[in-house]
Amino acid sequence: MSAEPAAIRVAVDASSPVPPFEQVRAGLEEAIRSGELPAGTRLPTVRRLAEQLDLAVNTVARAYRELEQEGRIDTRGRSGTFVAGAGVDAALRARIEARLSA
């Protein structure tokens, strides 16, 4: 794991009908799924990513919160926010399948 946060390449289109937080969430999710942001990668702070993307802090915070609820990222307090481990996808699929079969 690197002490330096990963460079995030997420495009936010202000003219899109998709809310900015969802564009950020989807962009990060795709980078995680594609392996561009592998498990254990340290993400920028909410404030730093908001500055990079020229967005409100709350917009990025919501995207991070939703990714954390989905099990894609893990916030470790003052240590930072990291891409969750590979086993998370399997655990998430198992929970979804359990809900569907209930």
N, C-alpha and C positions, 0 to 999 in steps of 0.2 A: 504494500500500500504506500502510495506517495503522500508526503506531507503537503504537497502543493495540490490544490484543487484542479480537477480536470477542466480543460477548455470546453465550453458548451456551445454547440452550434445549433441553435434553435431559431427558426424564423417566425416572427410574429407579424401578421398582416393586419394592420389597423382597419382596413376596409372589409375584412372578412366578417361574415355573420357569426362565425364561431368565436365565442368569448376568448380574450387573450389568455386567461388562466388555463383554458382547455387546450389552446394551441401549445402552450408551454408544457403541460402535462403530456399531451400526445407526442410532442417532439422528444421529450426525455424518455418516454416509454419506448418509442421506436429506437432511440439510440441504445437503450438498455437491451432491447430484444435483439437488435442486430449485432451486438457485441462491441459497438463503438465505445460504450461505457460498460466495461466488464465488472463483474462482482468485485466488491472491495474498493472500487474507485471512489475517491473523495470528491463530493460535489461542492461547488462554490456556496458560500453562505447565501441566504435568501436576499440579503441586502446587496451583496456583490452581483448576483445574477440579475436582480432588478435593475441595477445601474447599467449593466452590460446590455440589457435588452430595452432599456429606457421604459420601464414599466413601474407601476406602484409596487411597493414592498408586499402589500396584501395580496396582490395578484400572484406573485411568485410563491408566497407562503401558502396560498390555497392549492396551487399545483403540487407543491411538495407534500402538503397534508394529504391530498388525495392519493398520491403515489405511495405514501407511507401506509395509508389504509389498505391499499391494494397489495402491499407487501413487496413493492418494487424497490423502495429505498428504506433506509434505517437511520433514524436520527439518534445520535449518541451524545446528547447534551452538548457540552462545550467541546467535545472531541470533533464534532462536525456531523455531516450527513453523508452517507455512503450508499452506493448501489448494493442492494441486498444480495445474498448468496444465491447460487444456482438452484438450490433445493427449494427455494421459495415458490418458483413456478409450479413445481409438482405439488407442493402443499396447498397452494391456491386452487389448482385444478381439483384436488381431492375434496376441498371444502365445497366448491361449486357443485361437483358431482353429488356429494352427500345431500346438499340442499335440494337438488333436482330430483333425487330419488326418494326424498322424504315425503 
